[in-house]
Amino acid sequence: MTIAPAGMRVLGYCTARDVGDGRAALRGDGAAADANGLGDEVRKTTGRRRDTAVMAVTQQLARISVKYLADCRKSAGESPDGNPHWDPQPADVLDLDWAPILLERVCELAGLDDVHLDALRQAIDGDSAIDLDFLNTHPHAIGAFGPAPTALSAAQTARVSELLVQMNMPAMLAALPADDTQAASLIGYGADKIVGDPRKYLLKHFNALREFYLGASRRHLLIVLWWD
């Protein structure tokens, strides 16, 4: 079991600042990497095991069509054990590592206006308006060790994408202390576990998030979010 940073609750093998709003982050040791080439600067482990591999719980996003979601819902309803056959294309899945809460914290420190801050929160929290219970049912639940999956409609995704593009993340990161240790201490939430420059890590993940939403918006896709 990893030790939760101050101000976070423990959710099984993941940690979250607030279970109700779905934001989560991890802290630990070990090497990390993901399919999108992100998270290389972070060291982390958890006690969760998937087969024989020790995996860290990180935020996942998938951009999918309305039809794909409907097909998964239908498959779950027709399957004896509720299998939705959820398997988005790898190119349409983003592992955001445990950057979300750190990005939000940087924006708060920079005094980002409420409209854009809310857009960032929606980009990483999703919305509970779309029924995703079929993706949260044992034994085929996605994100079984985190909050229930959430989603944004295509219209919500387009609006969030527009606002993310308007955000000047380099300027907000530049406002942090020049010293890496001091910057990580100010951010908190396990930022001290980032190996190297926390600004570089957060800018990389913010850019990935922005481009992911921009691609979804251009293709009129919705986004599903979960922790896995």
TORSEGU-593947 format. One record per atom (N, C-alpha, C): residue in three letters; y, x, z. Coordinates in steps of 0.2 Angstrom, whole numbers, padded with zeros to 4 digits, always signed. Layout:
// residues N
ALAYXZ
...
END
This chain:
// residues 228
MET-0006+0004+0000
MET+0000+0000+0000
MET+0006+0004+0000
THR+0011+0003-0004
THR+0017+0007-0004
THR+0022+0004+0001
ILE+0027+0008+0003
ILE+0032+0006+0008
ILE+0037+0003+0004
ALA+0039-0003+0006
ALA+0045-0006+0003
ALA+0051-0003+0005
PRO+0056-0002+0000
PRO+0063+0000+0002
PRO+0066-0005+0007
ALA+0071-0002+0010
ALA+0075-0007+0015
ALA+0077-0013+0011
GLY+0077-0019+0015
GLY+0079-0025+0012
GLY+0075-0028+0007
MET+0069-0026+0006
MET+0064-0029+0002
MET+0058-0032+0006
ARG+0055-0037+0003
ARG+0049-0040+0006
ARG+0043-0037+0002
VAL+0037-0038+0005
VAL+0031-0035+0002
VAL+0027-0042-0001
LEU+0026-0041-0007
LEU+0022-0046-0011
LEU+0015-0043-0013
GLY+0010-0044-0009
GLY+0004-0041-0010
GLY+0005-0033-0011
TYR+0004-0031-0017
TYR+0005-0024-0019
TYR+0012-0023-0022
CYS+0016-0028-0023
CYS+0023-0026-0025
CYS+0028-0028-0020
THR+0034-0026-0021
THR+0039-0027-0016
THR+0045-0031-0019
ALA+0048-0036-0016
ALA+0053-0040-0019
ALA+0059-0040-0014
ARG+0065-0040-0016
ARG+0071-0041-0011
ARG+0071-0049-0009
ASP+0069-0053-0014
ASP+0069-0060-0012
ASP+0064-0063-0016
VAL+0059-0066-0013
VAL+0053-0069-0016
VAL+0055-0075-0020
GLY+0060-0079-0017
GLY+0063-0085-0021
GLY+0066-0084-0027
ASP+0070-0079-0028
ASP+0073-0078-0035
ASP+0069-0074-0039
GLY+0063-0071-0037
GLY+0059-0068-0042
GLY+0061-0061-0044
ARG+0066-0058-0041
ARG+0067-0051-0042
ARG+0063-0046-0038
ALA+0060-0041-0041
ALA+0056-0036-0038
ALA+0057-0029-0040
ALA+0055-0025-0035
ALA+0055-0018-0037
ALA+0050-0014-0033
LEU+0048-0008-0035
LEU+0043-0004-0032
LEU+0045+0003-0029
ARG+0042+0005-0025
ARG+0043+0012-0023
ARG+0037+0016-0021
GLY+0036+0022-0023
GLY+0030+0026-0021
GLY+0030+0033-0024
ASP+0024+0036-0025
ASP+0024+0042-0028
ASP+0019+0042-0033
GLY+0018+0048-0037
GLY+0013+0048-0043
GLY+0017+0048-0049
ALA+0013+0049-0055
ALA+0016+0049-0061
ALA+0016+0042-0065
ALA+0021+0041-0069
ALA+0022+0034-0072
ALA+0023+0035-0079
ALA+0021+0030-0083
ALA+0022+0030-0090
ALA+0021+0023-0093
ASP+0024+0021-0098
ASP+0022+0014-0101
ASP+0022+0014-0108
ALA+0020+0009-0111
ALA+0019+0008-0118
ALA+0025+0009-0122
ASN+0031+0008-0119
ASN+0037+0008-0123
ASN+0040+0015-0122
GLY+0037+0020-0119
GLY+0040+0026-0118
GLY+0045+0026-0113
LEU+0045+0021-0108
LEU+0050+0021-0103
LEU+0047+0022-0096
GLY+0051+0024-0091
GLY+0048+0025-0085
GLY+0045+0032-0083
ASP+0046+0037-0088
ASP+0043+0044-0087
ASP+0047+0047-0082
GLU+0053+0045-0080
GLU+0057+0049-0075
GLU+0055+0047-0068
VAL+0050+0042-0067
VAL+0049+0039-0061
VAL+0042+0041-0059
ARG+0041+0042-0052
ARG+0035+0043-0049
ARG+0033+0037-0045
LYS+0027+0034-0046
LYS+0025+0028-0042
LYS+0018+0027-0042
THR+0015+0024-0037
THR+0008+0021-0036
THR+0008+0015-0032
THR+0003+0011-0033
THR+0002+0006-0028
THR-0006+0006-0026
GLY-0008+0002-0021
GLY-0015+0001-0020
GLY-0018-0004-0024
ARG-0015-0007-0029
ARG-0018-0012-0033
ARG-0023-0008-0038
ARG-0029-0011-0039
ARG-0033-0008-0044
ARG-0035-0013-0049
ARG-0035-0011-0055
ARG-0037-0015-0061
ARG-0043-0011-0064
ASP-0049-0014-0063
ASP-0055-0010-0064
ASP-0055-0003-0060
THR-0055+0002-0063
THR-0054+0009-0059
THR-0048+0012-0059
ALA-0043+0009-0062
ALA-0036+0012-0063
ALA-0032+0010-0058
VAL-0028+0014-0055
VAL-0022+0012-0050
VAL-0016+0011-0054
MET-0014+0005-0054
MET-0008+0003-0058
MET-0002+0001-0053
ALA+0004+0002-0056
ALA+0010+0000-0052
ALA+0012-0007-0055
VAL+0015-0011-0051
VAL+0017-0017-0053
VAL+0024-0017-0055
THR+0025-0018-0062
THR+0032-0017-0065
THR+0034-0024-0069
GLN+0040-0024-0071
GLN+0042-0030-0074
GLN+0040-0030-0082
GLN+0037-0036-0084
GLN+0035-0036-0091
GLN+0039-0042-0094
LEU+0041-0041-0100
LEU+0044-0046-0104
LEU+0040-0047-0111
ALA+0040-0053-0113
ALA+0037-0054-0120
ALA+0041-0059-0124
ARG+0042-0057-0130
ARG+0046-0062-0134
ARG+0041-0065-0139
ILE+0041-0072-0139
ILE+0036-0076-0142
ILE+0039-0082-0145
SER+0036-0085-0150
SER+0038-0091-0153
SER+0036-0097-0149
VAL+0040-0103-0150
VAL+0038-0109-0147
VAL+0031-0111-0148
LYS+0029-0110-0155
LYS+0022-0112-0157
LYS+0017-0108-0153
TYR+0018-0101-0152
TYR+0013-0097-0149
TYR+0012-0099-0141
LEU+0018-0101-0138
LEU+0018-0104-0131
LEU+0014-0110-0131
ALA+0015-0115-0136
ALA+0011-0121-0136
ALA+0004-0120-0137
ASP+0002-0115-0142
ASP-0005-0114-0143
ASP-0008-0111-0137
CYS-0005-0107-0133
CYS-0008-0104-0127
CYS-0009-0110-0122
ARG-0004-0114-0121
ARG-0004-0120-0117
ARG-0010-0124-0119
LYS-0011-0126-0125
LYS-0017-0130-0128
LYS-0023-0126-0126
SER-0024-0120-0127
SER-0030-0116-0126
SER-0032-0116-0118
ALA-0027-0116-0114
ALA-0028-0116-0107
ALA-0031-0123-0105
GLY-0028-0128-0108
GLY-0030-0135-0107
GLY-0037-0137-0109
GLU-0039-0134-0115
GLU-0046-0135-0118
GLU-0051-0130-0115
SER-0049-0125-0112
SER-0054-0120-0109
SER-0057-0122-0103
PRO-0063-0121-0102
PRO-0067-0123-0095
PRO-0063-0120-0089
ASP-0061-0113-0090
ASP-0058-0110-0085
ASP-0051-0108-0085
GLY-0048-0112-0090
GLY-0040-0112-0091
GLY-0038-0106-0094
ASN-0042-0103-0099
ASN-0040-0097-0102
ASN-0035-0098-0107
PRO-0029-0096-0107
PRO-0023-0097-0112
PRO-0024-0093-0118
HIS-0028-0087-0117
HIS-0029-0082-0123
HIS-0022-0079-0124
TRP-0018-0078-0118
TRP-0012-0075-0119
TRP-0012-0067-0121
ASP-0010-0065-0126
ASP-0010-0059-0129
ASP-0005-0057-0134
PRO+0001-0057-0132
PRO+0007-0056-0136
PRO+0006-0049-0140
GLN+0009-0048-0146
GLN+0009-0042-0149
GLN+0012-0037-0145
PRO+0009-0031-0145
PRO+0012-0025-0141
PRO+0019-0023-0143
ALA+0021-0024-0149
ALA+0028-0023-0152
ALA+0033-0028-0149
ASP+0030-0034-0146
ASP+0035-0039-0143
ASP+0034-0039-0136
VAL+0032-0034-0133
VAL+0031-0033-0125
VAL+0035-0027-0123
LEU+0039-0028-0118
LEU+0043-0023-0115
LEU+0041-0022-0107
ASP+0039-0016-0106
ASP+0038-0014-0099
ASP+0045-0011-0096
LEU+0048-0015-0092
LEU+0055-0013-0089
LEU+0054-0009-0083
ASP+0048-0007-0081
ASP+0047-0003-0075
ASP+0050-0006-0069
TRP+0053-0003-0064
TRP+0056-0006-0059
TRP+0064-0005-0059
ALA+0066-0005-0065
ALA+0073-0004-0066
ALA+0078-0010-0065
PRO+0075-0016-0065
PRO+0079-0022-0065
PRO+0084-0023-0059
ILE+0081-0022-0053
ILE+0085-0023-0047
ILE+0090-0017-0046
LEU+0089-0011-0049
LEU+0093-0006-0049
LEU+0099-0007-0054
LEU+0098-0010-0060
LEU+0103-0011-0065
LEU+0108-0016-0062
GLU+0105-0021-0058
GLU+0109-0026-0055
GLU+0114-0023-0050
ARG+0111-0019-0046
ARG+0115-0016-0041
ARG+0120-0012-0044
VAL+0119-0008-0049
VAL+0124-0004-0052
VAL+0130-0009-0055
CYS+0128-0014-0058
CYS+0133-0019-0060
CYS+0137-0022-0054
GLU+0134-0023-0049
GLU+0138-0026-0043
GLU+0142-0021-0040
LEU+0140-0014-0040
LEU+0145-0009-0037
LEU+0151-0008-0042
ALA+0150-0009-0048
ALA+0155-0008-0053
ALA+0160-0014-0053
GLY+0158-0020-0050
GLY+0162-0025-0050
GLY+0162-0029-0056
LEU+0156-0029-0059
LEU+0155-0033-0066
LEU+0157-0041-0065
ASP+0160-0044-0069
ASP+0162-0051-0069
ASP+0156-0055-0068
ASP+0157-0061-0065
ASP+0152-0066-0064
ASP+0148-0068-0070
VAL+0151-0069-0075
VAL+0148-0071-0082
VAL+0143-0066-0084
HIS+0145-0060-0084
HIS+0140-0055-0087
HIS+0135-0053-0082
LEU+0137-0053-0075
LEU+0132-0052-0070
LEU+0127-0057-0070
ASP+0129-0063-0071
ASP+0124-0069-0071
ASP+0119-0068-0077
ALA+0122-0066-0083
ALA+0118-0065-0089
ALA+0113-0060-0088
LEU+0115-0054-0084
LEU+0110-0049-0083
LEU+0104-0052-0078
ARG+0106-0055-0073
ARG+0101-0058-0068
ARG+0097-0063-0072
GLN+0099-0067-0077
GLN+0095-0071-0080
GLN+0090-0067-0085
ALA+0093-0062-0088
ALA+0089-0058-0092
ALA+0083-0055-0089
ILE+0083-0054-0082
ILE+0078-0051-0078
ILE+0074-0055-0074
ASP+0077-0061-0072
ASP+0074-0066-0068
ASP+0071-0072-0072
GLY+0074-0073-0078
GLY+0071-0079-0082
GLY+0074-0086-0079
ASP+0070-0091-0081
ASP+0072-0098-0078
ASP+0065-0101-0077
SER+0065-0106-0072
SER+0059-0110-0071
SER+0059-0116-0074
ALA+0064-0118-0079
ALA+0064-0124-0082
ALA+0058-0125-0087
ILE+0055-0120-0090
ILE+0049-0121-0094
ILE+0043-0120-0090
ASP+0039-0125-0091
ASP+0032-0125-0087
ASP+0028-0120-0089
LEU+0026-0115-0085
LEU+0022-0110-0086
LEU+0016-0110-0081
ASP+0014-0115-0078
ASP+0009-0115-0073
ASP+0002-0113-0076
PHE+0001-0114-0083
PHE-0005-0112-0086
PHE-0006-0105-0087
LEU+0000-0101-0086
LEU+0000-0094-0086
LEU-0001-0091-0079
ASN-0001-0095-0074
ASN-0001-0093-0067
ASN-0007-0096-0063
THR-0012-0097-0067
THR-0018-0101-0064
THR-0024-0096-0064
HIS-0027-0095-0059
HIS-0033-0090-0058
HIS-0039-0093-0062
PRO-0043-0089-0066
PRO-0043-0082-0065
PRO-0039-0078-0071
HIS-0035-0082-0075
HIS-0032-0079-0080
HIS-0024-0078-0079
ALA-0022-0079-0073
ALA-0015-0078-0071
ALA-0012-0071-0073
ILE-0006-0072-0076
ILE-0003-0065-0078
ILE+0002-0064-0072
GLY+0003-0058-0070
GLY+0007-0057-0064
GLY+0005-0059-0058
ALA-0002-0059-0057
ALA-0005-0062-0051
ALA-0002-0059-0044
PHE+0001-0053-0044
PHE+0003-0050-0038
PHE+0011-0050-0037
GLY+0014-0054-0041
GLY+0021-0055-0041
GLY+0023-0062-0041
PRO+0030-0064-0042
PRO+0032-0071-0042
PRO+0029-0074-0048
ALA+0029-0081-0049
ALA+0027-0085-0054
ALA+0031-0083-0061
PRO+0027-0083-0066
PRO+0031-0081-0073
PRO+0036-0086-0074
THR+0041-0083-0077
THR+0047-0087-0079
THR+0048-0086-0087
ALA+0053-0090-0089
ALA+0055-0090-0097
ALA+0062-0092-0098
LEU+0064-0089-0104
LEU+0071-0092-0106
LEU+0069-0095-0113
SER+0073-0100-0115
SER+0072-0103-0121
SER+0075-0099-0126
ALA+0074-0101-0133
ALA+0077-0097-0138
ALA+0085-0097-0137
ALA+0088-0103-0136
ALA+0095-0104-0135
ALA+0098-0099-0129
GLN+0094-0099-0123
GLN+0096-0095-0118
GLN+0096-0088-0119
THR+0090-0086-0123
THR+0089-0079-0125
THR+0095-0077-0129
ALA+0097-0081-0134
ALA+0103-0079-0138
ALA+0109-0078-0135
ARG+0111-0082-0130
ARG+0117-0082-0126
ARG+0116-0076-0121
VAL+0111-0074-0118
VAL+0110-0068-0114
VAL+0111-0062-0118
SER+0108-0062-0124
SER+0108-0056-0129
SER+0116-0055-0130
GLU+0119-0060-0132
GLU+0127-0059-0134
GLU+0130-0056-0128
LEU+0129-0058-0122
LEU+0133-0055-0116
LEU+0130-0048-0114
LEU+0124-0047-0115
LEU+0122-0040-0114
LEU+0125-0035-0119
VAL+0126-0037-0125
VAL+0129-0033-0130
VAL+0136-0031-0128
GLN+0139-0036-0124
GLN+0146-0035-0122
GLN+0147-0030-0116
MET+0142-0029-0113
MET+0142-0025-0106
MET+0142-0017-0108
ASN+0147-0014-0104
ASN+0148-0007-0105
ASN+0144-0003-0100
MET+0138-0003-0100
MET+0134+0001-0095
MET+0135+0008-0094
PRO+0137+0012-0100
PRO+0138+0019-0099
PRO+0145+0020-0094
ALA+0149+0015-0095
ALA+0155+0016-0091
ALA+0154+0014-0083
MET+0149+0009-0082
MET+0148+0007-0075
MET+0144+0013-0072
LEU+0139+0016-0076
LEU+0135+0022-0073
LEU+0140+0028-0072
ALA+0145+0029-0076
ALA+0149+0034-0075
ALA+0153+0034-0069
ALA+0154+0028-0066
ALA+0158+0027-0060
ALA+0154+0029-0054
LEU+0147+0030-0055
LEU+0143+0032-0049
LEU+0145+0039-0047
PRO+0143+0042-0041
PRO+0145+0049-0039
PRO+0141+0053-0044
ALA+0144+0059-0045
ALA+0142+0064-0050
ALA+0135+0067-0048
ASP+0135+0068-0041
ASP+0128+0070-0038
ASP+0123+0065-0039
ASP+0117+0067-0041
ASP+0111+0063-0042
ASP+0109+0060-0036
THR+0109+0064-0031
THR+0106+0062-0024
THR+0111+0056-0021
GLN+0118+0058-0022
GLN+0123+0053-0019
GLN+0122+0047-0023
ALA+0122+0047-0030
ALA+0121+0041-0034
ALA+0115+0037-0032
ALA+0110+0040-0031
ALA+0104+0036-0029
ALA+0104+0033-0022
SER+0107+0037-0018
SER+0108+0034-0011
SER+0113+0028-0011
LEU+0118+0028-0015
LEU+0123+0022-0016
LEU+0119+0016-0019
ILE+0115+0018-0024
ILE+0112+0012-0027
ILE+0107+0009-0023
GLY+0103+0013-0019
GLY+0098+0011-0015
GLY+0092+0008-0018
TYR+0088+0004-0015
TYR+0082+0000-0018
TYR+0077+0005-0021
GLY+0076+0011-0018
GLY+0071+0016-0021
GLY+0073+0020-0026
ALA+0080+0020-0028
ALA+0083+0024-0033
ALA+0081+0032-0031
ASP+0080+0033-0025
ASP+0079+0040-0023
ASP+0073+0043-0026
LYS+0068+0038-0028
LYS+0062+0040-0031
LYS+0062+0042-0039
ILE+0068+0041-0042
ILE+0069+0043-0049
ILE+0069+0050-0049
VAL+0065+0053-0053
VAL+0065+0060-0054
VAL+0071+0062-0059
GLY+0076+0066-0057
GLY+0081+0068-0061
GLY+0087+0063-0061
ASP+0091+0062-0066
ASP+0097+0059-0066
ASP+0096+0051-0066
PRO+0098+0047-0061
PRO+0096+0040-0061
PRO+0100+0037-0066
ARG+0106+0039-0068
ARG+0110+0036-0074
ARG+0106+0036-0080
LYS+0103+0042-0082
LYS+0099+0042-0088
LYS+0093+0037-0088
TYR+0090+0037-0082
TYR+0084+0032-0082
TYR+0087+0025-0083
LEU+0092+0023-0079
LEU+0095+0016-0080
LEU+0098+0014-0087
LEU+0101+0019-0090
LEU+0104+0018-0096
LEU+0098+0017-0101
LYS+0093+0021-0101
LYS+0087+0020-0105
LYS+0084+0013-0105
HIS+0084+0011-0099
HIS+0080+0004-0098
HIS+0085-0001-0100
PHE+0092-0001-0098
PHE+0096-0006-0100
PHE+0097-0006-0108
ASN+0097-0001-0111
ASN+0097-0001-0119
ASN+0091-0004-0121
ALA+0085-0003-0118
ALA+0079-0006-0120
ALA+0079-0013-0119
LEU+0082-0016-0114
LEU+0082-0023-0112
LEU+0087-0026-0117
ARG+0093-0023-0118
ARG+0097-0026-0123
ARG+0095-0026-0130
GLU+0091-0021-0133
GLU+0088-0021-0139
GLU+0083-0026-0140
PHE+0079-0027-0134
PHE+0073-0032-0134
PHE+0076-0039-0135
TYR+0081-0041-0131
TYR+0084-0047-0132
TYR+0088-0048-0138
LEU+0091-0043-0141
LEU+0094-0044-0147
LEU+0089-0045-0153
GLY+0083-0042-0153
GLY+0078-0043-0157
GLY+0075-0050-0157
ALA+0074-0053-0151
ALA+0072-0060-0149
ALA+0077-0065-0152
SER+0083-0063-0151
SER+0089-0068-0153
SER+0089-0068-0161
ARG+0088-0063-0164
ARG+0088-0063-0171
ARG+0082-0067-0174
ARG+0077-0067-0171
ARG+0071-0070-0173
ARG+0070-0077-0170
HIS+0075-0079-0166
HIS+0075-0086-0163
HIS+0068-0087-0159
LEU+0067-0082-0155
LEU+0061-0082-0150
LEU+0063-0083-0143
LEU+0058-0085-0139
LEU+0060-0086-0132
LEU+0057-0080-0128
ILE+0058-0079-0122
ILE+0056-0074-0118
ILE+0052-0076-0112
VAL+0046-0073-0111
VAL+0043-0074-0105
VAL+0043-0068-0100
LEU+0044-0069-0094
LEU+0045-0063-0089
LEU+0040-0064-0084
TRP+0037-0058-0082
TRP+0032-0058-0076
TRP+0032-0051-0073
TRP+0028-0051-0067
TRP+0027-0044-0064
TRP+0020-0042-0064
ASP+0018-0037-0067
ASP+0011-0035-0068
ASP+0010-0027-0067
END
